[in-house]
Amino acid sequence: MKHASKLTSVIQEIIDRWEIPGLAVGVVRGSDIVYTKVFGVQSLETNRPVTPESIFCVASVSKPFVATAAMQLAELGKLELDTELIRYLPSLEMADERYQQITPRQLLSHTSGMPDLDEAEYLELWKHPEFDAGASARLVQSLKNKRLIANPGEEFGYSNIGYNILGSVITAVSGVSFEEYMKEKVLKPSNMRDSSFLLDDIPVDRLAVPHIRSPRIRTSPIYPYHRADNPSSSLHASILDMCQWCMMCLEQCRHGKDTILKPVGFDAMIKPTVGRGGMPIFQDMGLGWNIGDYKGAKTVGHLGGSAGLNSFLVIMPEKDLAVTLMFNAESQSIYRLLWACLDALVEEEPHAKTVSWMIPISQALADGGIEKANDCATRLREHENHEAYFVESSSLIMLAQQLMIGEESDLAIAVLGMNIDAFPEFSDTYILLARAYLSNGDIDRARSYLEEALRLDPGNTQTLEVLKGIRPTPH
């Protein structure tokens, strides 16, 4: 790469400014790995360094792999993408008759209308992890009281639940466990020999553990894993294995020949199915892949984020290039890293750019408590065009979520109060505040914040469902 040296220095600058413990990045051109770098440590507790063999959980970057498995089964005639899902999963029941119309293709493209778990629900899931093979079946059973958020096939609506259901479908039609199928039919044929969807398969001394701000950066008290959530979020892989996957995908794009899929199947995955909006590289959704462009170059990719972990994978098929990156912290630095890597791929000079106001606020919170953090937030809001920091509505929500993971709910509530001062019309703040008060047992306050969230965003059906389940405290 023309700017390889500059990219390395920019990544190190981002790591330093955003306080990222450990990171691994790889760039592939055609069938060659042309750039790999590792930085920092797998854990701040052990100080074991990140190596090319270190294994990270890639979170939602798992989804293109699962979509590939579904397309394999479709090629074999074992799965019809446009037939009703309940044909393969008759045990699925929901409190909404529309679920009977859902198809596997709609799950793949996030157009099924299936709801999703929010951060607070995920936190409860991770606090009570399950490792046995029956976890997926229990997840399916737990959907009996859930309702769809839209008519199947009507609109884009991202759903981890939908992909976890796909995992159950893969088990049902293949006759083996989801994890075994993925290992034998997707990972091994892609030369990803050290990768697995099972946490138990990963050597502890090679695992990059998650880190949170609570309020200082530290190892997370929980690991974001639950076997029922494996299909949507639990692929574990090294940077070398992820580069192998990139080479396989580029081979498919370059020559249109069979790899682990026939050309027609792979082409269907990277063809836009529904618009999703947002950033240019995420303009459309294919089957398991986001489709878009970056400065005129077509992109096929996916981001991943979990409690204390982030990752991305982007392919530029017309340039025969791909980049993959994983790190053991959770912050908006993922976008700074993404833009820096993509600039290098299109032969433009990468830059570190600004840092979220979350960073100095969390530092102030650690050094002087909520009063000092409030003063810091006020100063930054008064200088919105600050050359070093940006002020954005979701940044403090991410900090509050990590404080809740660290069981600092009072600090989380105070931080969310700062966000309301800065962005009083941002409904997500009120939803998370309600969750925080629910965790503290304050039902009435939780209800009032959910009502305010619905006033700001009347179409949020998931908030409405939570509100329906809360009754006022009797007086």
GIHU-V810456 format. One line per field, one symbol per residue. ss: DSSP state (a for helix, b for strand, c for the rest). psi: psi as a letter, one per 40 degrees, with the letter a starting at -180 (. if undefined). burial: # if it has 16 or more other ideal C-beta (glycine too) atoms within 10 Angstrom, else .. Layout:
ss: ???
psi: ???
burial: ???
This chain:
ss: cccaaaaaaaaaaaaaaacccbbbbbbbbccbbbbbbbbbbcccccccbcccccbbbcbaaaaaaaaaaaaaaaaccccccccbaaacccccccccaaaaacbaaaaaccccccccccaaaaaaaaacccccccaaaaaaaaaaaccccccccccccccaaaaaaaaaaaaaaacccaaaaaaaaaaaaacccccbccaaaccaaabcccbbbcccbbbcccccccaaaaaaabcbbbaaaaaaaaaaaaaaaaacccccccaaaaaaaccccbbccccaaacbbccccbbbbbccbbbbbbbbbbccbbbbbbbbaaacbbbbbbbcccccaaaaaaaaaaaaacccccccccbbaaaaaaaaaaaaaaaaaaaaaaaaaaccccccbbccccaaaaaaaaaaacccaaaaaaaaaaaaaaccccaaaaaaaaaaaaacccaaaaaaaaaaaaaaccccaaaaaaaaccccccc
psi: idfddddddddddddddefhdiihiihhhbfihehhiiiaidheddfhihieeihihebeeddddddddddddddeeehhdeihdeddgeehiifheddeehidddddefeeehiiiiddddddddegiieieedddddddeedeiiieihhedihhhhdddddddddddddddeiidddddddedddeefgdeiiehdeehhdeehhiiiihfeihiiieihghhddedddefhhiiddddddddddddddddefihbeiidddddddfhhdiieaaidefdihbgeihhaihfehhihaiihhageiiiihhhgddefiiiiiiifihieeddddddddddddefihiidaiiieddddddddddeaddddddddddddegdfhediihidedddddddddddefgddddddddddddddgeehdddddddddddddeegddddddddddddddgdegddddddddehiihi.
burial: #.#..###.######.#############...#.#.########...#.##..#####################...##.#...#..##..###....#.####################.##.##..##....##..##..#..#####.#...##.################..###.###.###..#.#.######..#...##########.####.################################.....####..##.###..##.#....############.#..#####################...##############.##########....#.##.###########....#..##.##..#.....#..###...############.##.##########.##..##############..#..######.###.##..#####.##........
